[in-house]
Amino acid sequence: MSFISTEIRGHLLLIGLNRPDKMNAFTLQMLDQLADAYSELENNPELRCGVLFAQGKHFTGGLDLAEVGPYARAGNPLFPVDKVDPSQTYGLRRKKPVVVAVDGYCFTIGIELVLAADICIAGPNAKFGQIEIKRGIFPFCGATLRFHQRCGWGNAMRYLLTGDIFDAKEAFRIGLVQELTEAHPLDRAIELADTIAAQAPLGVQATIINARKAMLEGEQAAIPDLLPTAQQLMESEDAAEGLQSFIERRPANFKGK
């Protein structure tokens, strides 16, 4: 049985968490299937952006600890190291953007998936909690690496060290969420992903790669790549199309070449 749904819609890959009767709590099978979906996004040249969402009322209640706990306690990473890692912690890195739509509970690994993605849209009923500290453990799929980068040290520690639950407005205030919507967040996430997918794919991927390098290695490591990457992009067919569309005052039709 598949607990992760995928749907290709134009240049988008819609990735759905599909275990709603268990609040989309992650089993080992579900983690593996999510890595497969992210790998499909990365490896299919026709796909330009992913949208991660959930079936049912809740994004995820977190990990199914009864099954995943013993596996992790033995020292195993949650996602296969030979696939694209949705948490961007142990496995392969992605270059294509991911937009996340969250409503209902978004606990533990749910927040880490948001932090590992690029943009998050939250609905009115979204509730967030990095609650591992209440279970005698700590986040081990990226929250300690990225929460303070995204939200600032004080905001991150406020929730990492207490395990307190916070709502969508607070998530927006601290920067975990980029937009709030009164309707279902999936519609807005798809709209935003379509806008991203309409841009030059090579430029989008170059932006993610350089920004990530600056974040992980510092500005001085990323600066030398700026001009060479720009020169390479300027030689692409998409750059020529971008110039021609500007001259002709029409939307560009990028091919990713």
Legacy VTK file of the C-alpha trace (Angstrom):
# vtk DataFile Version 3.0
C-alpha trace
ASCII
DATASET POLYDATA
POINTS 257 float
0.000 0.000 0.000
1.233 3.481 -0.818
1.048 6.090 1.921
2.473 8.768 -0.366
0.464 9.926 -3.378
2.038 11.630 -6.386
0.408 13.544 -9.204
2.103 15.281 -12.107
0.300 18.503 -12.944
2.079 20.360 -15.730
5.610 20.985 -14.454
4.607 20.322 -10.844
4.803 17.160 -8.766
2.128 17.118 -6.080
3.268 14.909 -3.198
0.596 13.927 -0.686
0.975 12.371 2.747
-1.747 9.740 2.643
-2.272 8.051 5.997
-5.040 10.286 7.312
-6.567 7.709 9.690
-3.303 7.864 11.681
-2.834 11.644 11.337
-0.223 10.902 8.664
2.219 9.561 11.254
5.306 8.330 9.432
6.139 4.637 9.265
9.392 3.367 7.749
7.544 2.502 4.543
6.082 5.985 4.379
9.500 7.605 4.880
10.939 5.487 2.077
8.046 6.337 -0.251
8.466 10.047 0.465
12.132 9.792 -0.504
11.036 8.077 -3.734
8.701 10.980 -4.500
11.423 13.577 -3.896
13.775 11.550 -6.092
11.161 11.522 -8.854
10.932 15.302 -8.629
14.691 15.649 -8.882
15.249 13.101 -11.648
12.358 13.871 -14.017
13.544 16.675 -16.341
9.967 17.768 -17.019
9.311 18.535 -13.355
10.305 21.947 -12.045
8.739 22.313 -8.595
7.259 20.090 -5.901
4.263 20.700 -3.653
4.112 18.751 -0.402
0.714 18.517 1.292
-1.381 16.101 3.313
-4.626 14.214 2.886
-7.063 14.592 5.782
-7.288 17.147 8.589
-3.663 17.038 9.745
-0.324 17.448 8.004
1.384 14.950 10.307
1.364 13.925 13.935
5.059 13.078 13.583
6.836 9.747 13.541
5.146 6.449 14.351
7.574 5.882 17.225
6.468 2.326 17.915
7.959 1.315 14.563
10.458 4.048 13.768
11.877 4.393 17.296
13.740 1.062 17.445
15.025 1.582 13.894
16.452 5.005 14.764
17.764 3.751 18.115
19.898 1.272 16.161
21.581 4.231 14.428
19.772 4.136 11.103
18.961 7.386 9.248
15.255 7.889 8.648
15.598 8.353 4.894
17.631 6.136 2.527
21.045 7.698 1.861
20.918 6.715 -1.832
17.743 8.735 -2.493
16.902 12.427 -2.287
16.436 13.155 1.408
13.235 15.145 2.130
14.819 16.341 5.390
18.017 17.320 3.530
20.085 15.855 6.334
21.561 12.449 5.498
20.759 11.566 1.877
21.105 13.235 -1.503
20.517 16.974 -1.871
17.826 18.368 -4.123
18.174 21.285 -6.545
14.499 21.754 -7.395
12.236 23.886 -5.192
9.550 22.549 -2.867
6.541 24.439 -1.513
4.741 22.994 1.530
1.048 23.405 2.378
0.270 22.831 6.062
-2.975 22.654 7.996
-3.899 20.851 11.194
-1.132 19.289 13.282
2.424 19.667 12.033
4.567 18.001 14.664
8.214 16.919 14.917
9.330 15.680 11.505
6.584 17.817 9.941
8.399 20.975 11.030
11.685 19.493 9.832
10.180 18.881 6.392
9.035 22.511 6.343
12.502 23.704 7.360
14.098 21.560 4.646
11.743 22.941 1.979
11.800 26.439 0.500
8.400 28.031 1.164
5.556 27.149 3.536
1.897 28.154 3.269
-0.224 27.566 6.374
-3.970 27.289 6.791
-6.029 28.713 9.647
-6.062 25.493 11.683
-2.321 24.786 11.529
-0.656 23.882 14.821
3.090 23.369 15.083
5.103 21.510 17.684
8.726 20.361 17.925
7.806 18.132 20.834
10.668 15.602 20.927
11.957 17.140 24.171
8.712 15.986 25.822
9.473 12.397 24.783
12.961 12.320 26.259
14.761 12.778 22.935
15.598 15.686 20.621
15.028 16.539 16.941
17.445 14.594 14.761
16.293 15.383 11.213
17.365 18.983 10.880
15.470 21.201 13.339
18.569 21.893 15.449
20.380 22.868 12.237
17.756 25.037 10.554
15.172 26.293 13.029
17.488 29.044 14.291
18.613 29.856 10.736
15.024 30.379 9.633
13.544 31.912 12.768
16.404 33.272 14.875
18.075 31.732 17.905
15.637 32.962 20.524
12.538 31.952 18.595
14.004 28.533 17.851
15.034 27.836 21.429
11.644 29.078 22.657
10.033 26.045 21.022
12.867 23.522 20.745
13.513 23.622 24.496
9.901 23.693 25.694
8.065 21.553 23.150
5.212 24.071 23.312
2.577 24.033 20.571
2.148 27.235 18.536
-0.381 28.346 15.950
-0.108 29.544 12.358
0.062 33.231 13.309
3.025 32.593 15.574
4.671 30.453 12.897
4.254 33.358 10.483
5.602 35.852 13.029
8.826 33.930 13.564
9.309 33.163 9.862
8.674 29.419 9.814
5.687 30.107 7.558
5.853 32.557 4.654
2.125 33.038 3.973
-1.144 32.482 5.812
-4.395 31.688 4.055
-7.965 31.508 5.292
-8.753 28.793 2.750
-7.054 25.425 2.251
-3.344 26.173 1.831
-2.897 23.670 -1.007
-4.539 25.970 -3.559
-2.182 28.821 -2.736
0.826 26.493 -2.638
0.009 25.224 -6.134
-0.453 28.776 -7.384
2.927 29.784 -6.001
4.598 26.630 -7.345
3.157 27.339 -10.796
4.715 30.807 -10.658
8.088 29.301 -9.752
7.773 26.660 -12.480
7.191 29.382 -15.064
10.628 30.865 -14.388
13.872 29.669 -15.984
14.554 26.232 -14.415
18.344 26.498 -14.657
18.250 29.869 -12.946
15.946 28.573 -10.206
18.252 25.638 -9.503
21.369 27.826 -9.578
19.721 30.141 -7.050
19.010 27.282 -4.647
22.506 25.829 -5.022
24.299 29.134 -4.403
22.044 30.214 -1.539
22.456 26.827 0.152
26.233 27.010 -0.230
26.251 30.465 1.358
24.122 29.186 4.232
26.189 26.055 4.873
29.693 27.268 4.041
29.431 31.036 4.363
29.394 33.951 1.933
33.082 33.704 1.096
32.573 30.159 -0.198
29.610 31.148 -2.378
30.916 34.437 -3.805
33.448 32.846 -6.216
30.615 30.909 -7.883
28.490 33.978 -8.655
30.043 35.281 -11.855
30.965 31.882 -13.397
27.407 30.633 -12.793
25.937 33.817 -14.258
28.173 33.483 -17.321
27.090 29.885 -17.788
23.432 30.822 -17.544
23.897 33.661 -20.022
24.967 31.088 -22.616
21.762 29.069 -22.188
18.813 28.937 -24.555
16.612 30.147 -21.701
18.654 33.340 -21.349
18.184 34.031 -25.062
14.462 33.368 -24.687
14.319 35.665 -21.669
15.883 38.502 -23.654
13.636 37.900 -26.656
10.514 37.830 -24.487
11.583 41.155 -22.964
12.042 42.692 -26.412
8.700 41.317 -27.624
6.947 42.169 -24.349
5.518 38.688 -23.825
5.842 35.967 -21.194
8.939 33.831 -21.628
8.625 30.165 -22.596
11.536 28.536 -20.813
12.716 25.017 -21.680
15.355 24.412 -19.042
18.136 24.406 -21.637
LINES 1 258
257 0 1 2 3 4 5 6 7 8 9 10 11 12 13 14 15 16 17 18 19 20 21 22 23 24 25 26 27 28 29 30 31 32 33 34 35 36 37 38 39 40 41 42 43 44 45 46 47 48 49 50 51 52 53 54 55 56 57 58 59 60 61 62 63 64 65 66 67 68 69 70 71 72 73 74 75 76 77 78 79 80 81 82 83 84 85 86 87 88 89 90 91 92 93 94 95 96 97 98 99 100 101 102 103 104 105 106 107 108 109 110 111 112 113 114 115 116 117 118 119 120 121 122 123 124 125 126 127 128 129 130 131 132 133 134 135 136 137 138 139 140 141 142 143 144 145 146 147 148 149 150 151 152 153 154 155 156 157 158 159 160 161 162 163 164 165 166 167 168 169 170 171 172 173 174 175 176 177 178 179 180 181 182 183 184 185 186 187 188 189 190 191 192 193 194 195 196 197 198 199 200 201 202 203 204 205 206 207 208 209 210 211 212 213 214 215 216 217 218 219 220 221 222 223 224 225 226 227 228 229 230 231 232 233 234 235 236 237 238 239 240 241 242 243 244 245 246 247 248 249 250 251 252 253 254 255 256
